């Protein structure tokens, strides 16, 4: 069985092992694959694993030996699933592997705004505490989360985990959802999309990128937010209008934002958010704890093993 991993570096830069996959066949792992080399590298492989490398209609139709595409991620928009189905190619993904890591990253961003750790660490390292007249000082307002309102858009597994942590901090939790679920996390109130923007002291986005959610966070909706409110996005960059958010931050219409995702990744040098005020950006790493990547790799390999045993799991369909 010939197996090709098109872009293994992000998942496994060297601290994990491909040995369990190598036990299933002849494996070639590429750190990254530019689009013009996708077909060349995957040609002859029955099994292809990808994270962000696109396998569209043209690529799939050019790979006659292909029987299985394993997406090493939860989102599978990089694969033309309709074409794969037409060509009798099974497509799988890895759901819910990063829930706790992403929820943790959400609160890393929230706590950075509420406690201003980086700002004060830099101040101390520059000698400001040594030269201070008082035993204590702060360079920006410090905020207690207890009693504040945490707004969540999307109550999937990550949204629910964020709600649970918010409740542990003593926050009131409100959520806007497309469809009201049969059961709600304890203490979560469902409100309208407009009210979740208006009521939140911290608004955290946990929705997929669809035609309905693209640029959902736009100038109008940002105008609904409190000037003291913070926005956090660890979902998909495309749900936020970057220019509208940059304008809201630079004009002080919201207090700050924390992003782990951008509309384009890596971002263009002229992206307006790169120079926006009161903004923390991390390079799409909320998912990337070692524990999370280990689960992703193990489940991705288990998906291959299940396929080879004619009992495919985590199959996605267009």
C-alpha positions in Angstrom: 0.0 0.0 0.0 1.5 3.3 -1.1 0.8 6.2 1.3 1.8 9.8 0.7 1.6 12.6 3.3 1.6 15.9 1.4 2.2 18.3 4.2 3.2 16.6 7.4 5.4 19.4 9.0 2.7 21.4 10.7 1.3 18.3 12.5 4.7 16.7 13.1 7.8 19.0 12.8 9.8 16.1 14.3 8.6 15.6 17.8 6.1 12.9 17.0 6.5 9.6 15.1 5.1 8.3 11.8 6.0 4.7 12.7 2.4 3.6 13.2 1.6 4.8 9.7 4.7 3.2 8.3 3.5 -0.1 9.6 0.5 0.1 7.2 2.4 0.5 4.0 5.2 2.3 2.1 5.1 5.9 3.3 6.6 9.1 1.9 6.2 12.2 4.0 6.7 15.7 2.5 7.0 18.6 4.9 5.1 20.9 2.4 3.8 20.5 -1.1 3.3 23.4 -3.5 0.3 23.1 -5.7 2.2 22.4 -8.9 3.8 19.3 -7.3 0.6 17.8 -5.7 -0.2 15.4 -8.6 3.5 14.5 -9.1 4.0 13.5 -5.5 0.7 11.7 -5.0 0.8 9.8 -8.3 0.6 6.1 -7.7 -0.5 6.4 -4.1 -3.7 4.6 -3.0 -3.8 6.7 0.2 -3.0 10.4 0.4 -3.0 12.4 3.7 -3.3 16.2 3.6 -3.8 19.0 6.0 -3.9 22.2 3.9 -2.7 21.0 0.5 -5.7 21.2 -1.9 -7.0 18.1 -3.6 -9.5 19.6 -6.0 -11.3 18.0 -8.9 -8.3 18.4 -11.2 -5.9 16.7 -8.8 -8.3 13.9 -7.9 -9.1 13.1 -11.5 -5.3 13.0 -12.3 -4.7 10.3 -9.6 -6.2 7.0 -10.9 -4.8 4.9 -8.2 -6.3 7.0 -5.4 -8.7 5.2 -3.1 -8.6 7.3 0.1 -7.9 10.9 1.2 -7.3 11.4 4.9 -7.6 15.0 6.0 -5.4 15.6 9.0 -7.7 18.3 10.3 -11.4 18.8 11.2 -12.2 21.1 8.3 -12.1 19.4 4.9 -12.8 22.2 2.5 -9.4 21.5 0.9 -10.9 18.4 -0.7 -13.5 18.3 -3.5 -15.6 15.8 -1.7 -18.2 15.7 -4.5 -15.5 14.7 -7.0 -14.0 12.2 -4.6 -17.4 10.5 -4.2 -17.8 10.4 -8.0 -14.4 8.7 -8.2 -15.1 6.2 -5.4 -12.5 7.8 -3.2 -13.2 7.8 0.5 -12.6 11.0 2.4 -12.2 11.2 6.2 -11.4 13.9 8.7 -10.4 14.1 12.4 -13.1 15.7 14.5 -12.8 17.2 17.9 -9.1 16.5 18.5 -8.3 20.0 19.6 -11.2 21.1 21.7 -9.4 21.5 25.0 -6.4 23.1 23.4 -8.4 25.7 21.5 -10.6 26.5 24.5 -7.4 27.0 26.5 -6.0 29.3 23.9 -9.2 31.4 24.0 -8.7 32.1 27.6 -5.0 32.7 27.1 -6.1 35.6 24.9 -8.8 36.7 27.3 -6.5 36.7 30.3 -3.9 38.7 28.3 -6.5 41.5 28.0 -7.7 41.2 31.5 -4.3 40.9 33.3 -2.0 42.6 30.7 0.8 40.1 31.5 3.0 40.8 28.5 2.8 44.6 28.9 3.8 44.5 32.5 6.5 41.9 32.0 8.1 44.1 29.4 7.8 47.1 31.7 9.7 45.3 34.5 12.4 44.1 32.1 12.9 47.7 31.0 13.6 48.7 34.5 10.4 50.6 35.3 9.7 48.7 38.5 13.2 49.2 39.7 12.8 52.9 39.2 9.2 53.1 40.5 8.3 55.2 43.5 5.7 52.7 44.7 5.7 49.0 45.3 3.0 48.5 42.7 1.9 50.1 39.5 -0.2 49.2 36.4 0.2 50.6 32.9 -3.3 49.6 31.7 -6.6 48.8 33.4 -6.8 45.4 34.9 -10.1 43.6 34.7 -11.8 40.9 36.8 -13.7 38.3 34.7 -16.1 37.3 37.4 -19.5 38.9 36.7 -18.6 39.9 33.2 -20.6 38.5 30.2 -19.0 36.1 27.9 -20.7 35.8 24.5 -20.2 32.8 22.3 -21.2 32.4 18.7 -21.5 28.7 18.0 -22.1 26.0 20.6 -20.2 23.1 19.1 -17.7 21.1 21.1 -15.2 24.0 21.4 -17.9 26.6 22.1 -19.2 24.4 24.9 -15.8 24.0 26.4 -15.3 27.8 26.3 -18.6 28.2 28.0 -17.6 25.7 30.8 -14.4 27.6 31.5 -16.2 30.9 31.4 -18.6 29.7 34.0 -15.7 28.5 36.2 -14.4 32.1 36.1 -17.7 33.3 37.4 -18.8 34.8 34.1 -22.3 35.0 32.8 -22.4 33.1 29.5 -24.7 34.0 26.5 -24.7 32.3 23.2 -26.1 32.8 19.7 -26.6 29.6 17.6 -28.1 28.8 14.2 -30.2 26.0 15.6 -31.1 25.7 19.3 -29.6 22.4 20.6 -31.7 19.8 22.4 -29.5 20.4 25.5 -27.6 23.4 26.7 -24.4 23.6 28.9 -25.4 24.5 32.4 -25.9 28.3 32.9 -25.8 29.2 29.2 -28.5 31.6 27.9 -29.5 31.7 24.2 -29.8 35.2 22.8 -30.2 36.6 19.3 -27.1 37.3 17.2 -27.6 41.0 17.7 -27.9 40.7 21.5 -24.7 38.5 21.8 -22.8 41.4 20.2 -24.5 44.0 22.4 -24.3 42.2 25.7 -20.8 40.7 25.6 -17.8 42.0 27.5 -15.9 39.3 25.7 -17.2 37.8 22.5 -15.6 34.5 21.3 -16.3 33.1 17.8 -16.8 29.4 17.3 -18.6 29.0 14.0 -17.6 27.4 10.7 -16.8 29.5 7.7 -19.9 29.3 5.4 -21.7 31.6 3.0 -23.8 32.7 5.9 -20.9 33.4 8.3 -18.4 34.9 5.9 -17.6 38.5 7.1 -20.3 38.0 9.8 -18.2 40.3 12.0 -18.6 43.5 9.9 -18.7 47.2 10.6 -22.4 47.2 11.5 -22.1 44.4 14.0 -18.9 45.8 15.5 -20.8 49.0 16.1 -23.2 47.0 18.4 -20.3 46.1 20.8 -19.5 47.9 23.9 -16.4 50.2 23.7 -15.0 48.2 26.6 -15.6 44.8 24.9 -13.0 42.4 23.5 -13.4 40.1 20.5 -11.6 36.7 20.3 -11.5 34.6 17.1 -10.1 31.1 17.0 -12.5 29.8 14.4 -11.9 30.9 10.8 -10.4 34.2 9.7 -13.0 34.7 7.0 -15.8 35.3 9.5 -14.2 38.7 10.3 -14.0 41.6 8.0 -10.3 42.6 8.6 -10.6 46.2 7.6 -13.8 46.7 9.7 -12.1 45.2 12.7 -8.9 47.3 12.2 -11.0 50.4 12.0 -12.9 49.6 15.1 -9.7 49.0 17.0 -7.8 52.0 15.7 -10.8 54.3 16.4 -11.3 52.9 19.9 -14.8 51.6 19.2 -13.9 48.3 20.9 -11.3 47.8 23.5 -9.3 45.1 21.8 -9.2 41.8 19.9 -7.3 38.5 20.0 -7.0 36.5 16.9 -5.4 33.1 16.2 -6.7 33.0 12.6 -6.6 35.4 9.7 -8.5 35.8 6.5 -5.3 34.9 4.6 -2.6 32.7 6.2 0.2 33.6 6.3 -1.2 37.2 6.2 -0.1 39.6 3.6 2.4 42.3 4.7 -0.3 45.0 4.1 -3.0 43.3 6.1 -4.7 46.1 8.0 -4.8 44.0 11.2 -1.1 43.7 11.5 -0.8 47.3 12.5 -4.0 47.7 14.4 -4.1 48.9 18.0 -4.9 46.7 21.0 -4.6 43.5 19.0 -2.9 40.3 19.9 -2.3 37.8 17.0 -1.0 34.3 17.3 0.0 32.3 14.2 -2.9 29.8 14.1 -1.5 27.8 17.0 -4.6 27.3 19.2 -4.8 23.7 17.9 -1.1 22.9 18.1 -0.3 21.7 21.6 1.7 18.5 21.6 -1.2 16.7 23.2 -3.6 17.9 20.5 -1.2 17.1 17.7 -0.7 13.6 19.2 -4.5 13.0 19.2 -4.7 14.3 15.6 -1.9 12.0 14.4 -3.2 8.9 16.2 -6.8 9.4 15.0 -5.6 10.1 11.4 -3.7 6.8 11.4 -6.6 5.0 13.0 -8.8 6.3 10.2 -6.4 4.8 7.7 -6.3 1.5 9.6 -10.1 1.4 9.7 -10.3 2.1 6.0 -7.9 -0.8 5.2 -10.1 -3.0 7.3 -13.2 -2.1 5.3 -14.8 -0.3 8.2 -14.0 3.4 7.4 -14.7 5.9 10.2 -15.0 9.7 10.3 -16.1 9.6 6.6 -17.2 13.0 5.2 -19.6 13.5 2.3 -20.4 16.5 0.2 
